[in-house]
Amino acid sequence: MSETVLPSEAISPKQRILEVGFGTKPAFKHGGTLFSNSDLEYAGIEFLPGLCQFEGTLAASIGHIPFKDNTFDYVMMRSVFGMFKDLPHYPPEPFDFEEVADDGMRESFRVLKPGGQIAILEENTPWNIRYVKAYLERVGFQIKDSAVMNNDWEKLGRRSKWKKLREPFFNTEPTMGFGSVYFDDPYIVIGEKPIA
């Protein structure tokens, strides 16, 4: 797969995925099964300019995603909520967490096609899963599934629900907070934009 981000706004028969806040570790470098599909178009945005070190990253606000309505089949975020909540020195400018979360969920809902899914993975700085679900539901998403990694990565079997839900997006070991220490149990929440 090419490492170039594809910002095309044309209607495409291909499946399209948007990764919000990928920083220096885009999902397609982590072996998710979605990325083995040659008909997949991938786009990524990063809203912290200091993390825009990956060639092709689009710098954009999570509150103003620069794509048309109903563009993507999948939107994914990895450790976005936890980063904002637990690491207040990011971003360097003052910001309102509630506004970022609400606007980000609203914008994610807008750019998803009806029936499209959002995957929120909180791994290195997990924030309470109930709040993440509440933000999704508040803008209209239906919660399709969720799971918590309640064991060490090495001890998880192939039948682990958390591994199965995460597998389309990432097949590598989750990012850790500091070395091998998690701040809390990593989790994944899958939401779906209803078909009208």
C-alpha positions in Angstrom: 0.0 0.0 0.0 1.2 3.5 -0.8 2.2 5.7 2.1 0.6 8.7 0.4 -2.6 10.1 2.0 -5.4 10.3 -0.5 -7.5 13.5 0.1 -9.7 12.9 -3.0 -13.3 14.2 -2.5 -14.7 12.5 -5.5 -17.4 9.8 -5.0 -15.6 6.5 -5.2 -16.8 2.9 -5.5 -13.8 2.0 -3.3 -14.1 1.7 0.4 -12.7 4.7 2.1 -11.2 5.1 5.6 -10.3 8.3 7.5 -7.9 8.1 10.4 -8.3 11.1 12.7 -5.2 12.1 14.7 -2.7 9.6 13.4 0.4 11.6 14.2 3.5 9.6 13.4 1.9 6.1 13.5 -0.7 5.7 10.7 -2.9 2.6 11.0 -1.9 1.0 7.7 1.6 0.4 9.1 0.1 -1.8 11.8 -1.3 -4.7 9.8 -5.0 -4.2 10.1 -7.0 -6.5 7.8 -8.8 -3.6 6.2 -5.6 -2.4 4.7 -5.0 -5.7 2.8 -7.9 -4.6 0.5 -6.4 -3.1 -2.7 -9.7 -1.2 -3.2 -9.3 0.8 0.0 -8.6 4.5 -0.1 -6.9 5.9 3.0 -6.9 9.5 4.3 -5.5 10.9 7.5 -5.7 14.1 9.4 -3.6 15.3 12.3 -4.8 18.3 14.4 -1.6 18.7 16.5 0.9 20.4 14.1 3.9 19.2 16.2 2.9 15.6 15.3 2.6 16.2 11.5 5.9 14.4 10.8 4.5 11.8 8.5 4.7 12.7 4.8 1.3 13.4 3.4 -0.5 14.2 6.7 -3.2 16.7 6.3 -3.2 19.3 9.0 -6.8 19.9 10.0 -9.0 20.6 13.0 -11.0 17.7 14.4 -13.9 20.2 14.6 -13.7 21.0 10.8 -12.8 17.8 8.9 -12.0 18.9 5.3 -14.1 16.4 3.5 -17.6 16.4 2.1 -20.6 14.8 3.8 -21.0 11.0 3.4 -17.5 10.5 2.1 -16.1 7.6 4.2 -17.0 4.0 5.0 -14.9 4.1 8.2 -13.6 6.7 10.6 -11.1 5.7 13.2 -9.4 7.4 16.1 -6.7 5.9 18.2 -6.0 7.4 21.7 -7.5 10.7 20.8 -9.9 11.1 23.8 -7.3 10.0 26.3 -4.6 12.2 25.0 -6.7 15.3 25.3 -8.1 14.4 28.7 -5.0 13.1 30.5 -2.2 15.1 28.8 -3.3 18.8 29.2 -0.1 20.2 27.6 -1.4 19.1 24.2 -2.3 21.0 22.2 0.0 23.9 23.2 -2.8 26.4 22.7 -5.8 26.6 25.1 -8.7 24.5 24.1 -12.1 23.3 25.4 -12.1 19.5 25.7 -15.9 19.3 25.5 -15.9 21.3 22.3 -13.2 19.2 20.7 -15.0 16.0 21.6 -18.5 17.2 20.6 -17.3 18.8 17.3 -15.1 15.8 16.5 -17.9 13.4 16.9 -20.3 15.6 15.0 -17.8 16.0 12.1 -17.0 12.3 12.1 -20.8 11.5 11.8 -21.1 14.0 9.0 -18.3 12.6 6.8 -19.4 9.0 7.3 -21.7 7.4 4.8 -25.0 6.0 6.2 -24.2 2.6 7.5 -20.5 3.6 8.0 -18.7 2.8 11.1 -16.5 4.7 13.6 -13.9 2.9 15.6 -12.5 4.5 18.7 -9.5 2.8 20.2 -8.2 4.1 23.5 -4.9 2.5 24.3 -2.1 4.5 25.7 -4.2 6.8 27.8 -7.7 5.3 28.1 -10.5 7.5 29.3 -13.7 6.1 30.7 -15.5 4.1 28.0 -18.9 5.3 29.2 -18.0 8.9 28.3 -16.8 7.9 24.8 -20.0 6.0 24.2 -22.0 9.0 25.4 -20.3 11.4 23.0 -21.0 9.0 20.1 -24.6 8.6 21.0 -25.2 12.3 21.5 -24.5 13.0 17.9 -26.5 10.1 16.5 -24.2 7.1 16.4 -25.6 3.7 17.4 -23.1 1.7 19.5 -22.6 -1.6 17.7 -20.0 -3.2 19.9 -17.2 -2.6 22.4 -14.6 -4.6 24.3 -11.9 -4.1 26.9 -8.4 -5.6 26.8 -8.5 -7.0 30.3 -5.3 -9.1 30.1 -1.7 -8.8 28.9 -1.3 -8.7 25.1 0.8 -11.9 25.2 -1.9 -13.7 27.2 -4.8 -12.8 24.9 -6.0 -15.7 22.8 -7.1 -15.4 19.1 -10.7 -15.6 20.3 -10.4 -12.5 22.4 -13.4 -10.2 21.5 -11.1 -7.1 21.9 -8.6 -8.5 19.5 -11.3 -9.4 17.0 -12.9 -5.9 17.0 -9.5 -4.3 16.8 -8.1 -6.6 14.1 -9.5 -4.7 11.0 -7.6 -1.6 12.2 -4.5 -2.8 14.0 -2.8 -6.2 14.4 0.2 -5.0 16.3 0.6 -4.8 20.1 -1.2 -1.7 21.5 0.7 1.4 22.2 1.6 1.6 25.9 1.7 4.7 28.1 5.2 4.3 29.5 7.2 1.2 28.6 5.0 -1.8 29.5 2.7 0.2 31.8 -0.9 1.0 30.8 -2.7 3.9 32.5 -5.9 1.7 32.4 -7.3 -1.2 30.3 -7.3 -0.4 26.6 -10.6 -0.6 24.9 -12.4 -0.2 21.5 -15.9 1.1 20.8 -17.5 0.6 17.4 -20.4 3.0 16.4 -22.5 3.1 13.3 -24.2 5.9 11.4 -27.8 4.8 11.0 -29.2 4.3 7.5 -32.1 6.8 7.1 
